[in-house]
Amino acid sequence: MLHFTGVGLFRPGTAIYDHSTWAQATLPVRAGGLEIRRATQLAPSAFLASAARCKDLLNQILPNRLKYTSPPHIQEVCNEWKQGHQHTPPPTPMKQQQKMWDKPHIEATRQGLLNSAADTRARGRLLAVQAKESESS
C-alpha cells in the first residue's frame, strides 16, 4: 500500500518519490504527468466552474432581493485559487469550464519543475515528456 504524506509517496519504511516527482505525477498527461490529482487540487477549480455555470439558473429561481448576489464563499475560494500564480480568473464565458481554472496551476507547476531541474539532462527529460509527440494515441 502507498501513502502520500505531503513530502512524498511512501511505502511503509521506503521513500518512493520526492516532492518534485510527486508534483510532476499530478500534472495531466499532456503536460508530462500521470494525472494523479488530489481532491485539494481540484476542489477550488471545480467549485468556481460550478458556481459560474449555475449563476444564470440561480438568478432565475432566487427571489428579487437575492438576485445577482455572489453565492457564499466565492471570493474566499477565488483567493485560494490565486495562490501559487499571478493569473486572473478566466473570462466570463470560460469561467464555466473547470479546465480553464486548472490551467494556471498546471502551467505554474510545469514551469516550477523546469526551473528547479537539477541539470540539463533532467530539464531535457521534462521537456521531452511534455512534448506533444510524447502523448499516446
C-alpha positions as CSV (number, residue, x, y, z in Angstrom):
1,M,0.0,0.0,0.0
2,L,1.2,3.5,-0.8
3,H,0.7,6.6,1.3
4,F,1.1,10.3,0.5
5,T,2.4,12.3,3.4
6,G,2.9,15.8,1.8
7,V,6.6,15.2,1.5
8,G,6.4,12.3,-0.9
9,L,4.7,9.0,-1.8
10,F,5.8,6.2,0.6
11,R,5.6,2.5,1.0
12,P,5.9,1.9,4.7
13,G,9.6,2.3,5.5
14,T,10.7,3.3,2.0
15,A,10.6,6.7,0.1
16,I,9.4,6.1,-3.5
17,Y,9.0,9.7,-4.8
18,D,10.3,13.0,-3.7
19,H,8.2,16.3,-3.8
20,S,9.2,17.2,-7.4
21,T,8.4,13.8,-8.7
22,W,5.0,13.8,-7.0
23,A,4.4,17.3,-8.4
24,Q,5.1,16.0,-11.9
25,A,2.8,13.0,-11.3
26,T,-0.1,15.3,-10.5
27,L,0.2,17.1,-13.9
28,P,-2.1,16.0,-16.8
29,V,-0.6,13.5,-19.3
30,R,-0.5,16.3,-21.9
31,A,1.8,18.3,-19.6
32,G,4.1,15.3,-18.8
33,G,2.4,13.9,-15.8
34,L,0.4,10.9,-14.7
35,E,-2.8,12.8,-13.9
36,I,-2.9,11.6,-10.3
37,R,-4.8,14.5,-8.8
38,R,-5.7,15.2,-5.2
39,A,-9.1,16.5,-4.2
40,T,-7.5,19.6,-2.7
41,Q,-6.1,20.4,-6.1
42,L,-9.4,20.0,-7.9
43,A,-11.8,21.4,-5.4
44,P,-11.3,25.2,-5.9
45,S,-11.5,25.0,-9.7
46,A,-14.4,22.6,-9.7
47,F,-16.3,24.8,-7.2
48,L,-15.7,28.0,-9.2
49,A,-16.6,26.5,-12.5
50,S,-19.8,25.0,-11.0
51,A,-20.7,28.4,-9.4
52,A,-20.2,30.2,-12.8
53,R,-22.3,27.5,-14.5
54,C,-25.2,27.9,-12.0
55,K,-25.2,31.7,-11.9
56,D,-27.9,32.2,-14.5
57,L,-30.1,29.5,-13.1
58,L,-29.8,30.9,-9.6
59,N,-30.8,34.3,-10.8
60,Q,-33.9,32.8,-12.4
61,I,-35.1,31.0,-9.2
62,L,-34.0,33.3,-6.4
63,P,-36.3,36.0,-5.1
64,N,-35.6,39.5,-6.3
65,R,-33.8,40.6,-3.2
66,L,-31.2,37.9,-3.7
67,K,-30.8,38.0,-7.4
68,Y,-27.4,39.0,-8.8
69,T,-25.6,38.5,-5.4
70,S,-22.5,36.4,-5.3
71,P,-23.0,32.9,-3.8
72,P,-21.3,32.5,-0.4
73,H,-17.6,31.7,-0.3
74,I,-16.9,32.6,-4.0
75,Q,-14.4,35.3,-3.1
76,E,-12.7,33.1,-0.4
77,V,-12.3,30.2,-2.9
78,C,-11.2,32.6,-5.6
79,N,-8.5,33.9,-3.3
80,E,-7.4,30.4,-2.5
81,W,-7.3,29.6,-6.3
82,K,-5.0,32.6,-6.9
83,Q,-2.3,31.1,-4.6
84,G,0.8,30.0,-6.4
85,H,0.4,32.0,-9.6
86,Q,-0.3,35.5,-10.8
87,H,-3.1,34.8,-13.3
88,T,-6.5,36.5,-13.2
89,P,-9.7,34.4,-13.3
90,P,-10.8,33.2,-16.8
91,P,-13.0,35.5,-18.8
92,T,-16.8,35.1,-18.2
93,P,-17.7,32.7,-21.0
94,M,-14.8,30.4,-20.0
95,K,-15.5,30.5,-16.2
96,Q,-17.8,27.6,-16.6
97,Q,-15.0,25.2,-17.7
98,Q,-13.0,23.6,-14.9
99,K,-10.0,23.2,-17.2
100,M,-9.8,26.9,-17.6
101,W,-9.5,27.3,-13.8
102,D,-6.9,24.4,-13.7
103,K,-4.7,25.8,-16.5
104,P,-2.8,28.4,-14.5
105,H,-1.9,25.9,-11.7
106,I,-0.8,23.3,-14.3
107,E,1.4,25.9,-16.0
108,A,2.9,27.1,-12.7
109,T,3.7,23.5,-11.6
110,R,5.2,22.7,-15.0
111,Q,7.3,25.9,-15.1
112,G,8.4,25.3,-11.4
113,L,9.6,21.8,-12.3
114,L,11.6,23.1,-15.3
115,N,13.1,25.9,-13.3
116,S,14.2,23.6,-10.5
117,A,15.6,20.8,-12.7
118,A,18.9,19.6,-11.3
119,D,20.7,19.7,-14.6
120,T,20.2,19.9,-18.4
121,R,19.6,16.2,-18.5
122,A,16.7,16.4,-16.1
123,R,15.4,19.5,-17.8
124,G,15.6,17.7,-21.2
125,R,13.6,14.8,-19.8
126,L,10.9,17.1,-18.5
127,L,10.7,18.9,-21.9
128,A,10.6,15.5,-23.7
129,V,7.6,14.1,-21.7
130,Q,5.8,17.4,-22.2
131,A,6.2,17.4,-26.0
132,K,3.1,16.8,-28.0
133,E,4.8,13.9,-29.8
134,S,5.2,12.0,-26.5
135,E,1.4,11.7,-25.9
136,S,0.0,8.3,-26.5
137,S,-2.6,8.0,-29.3
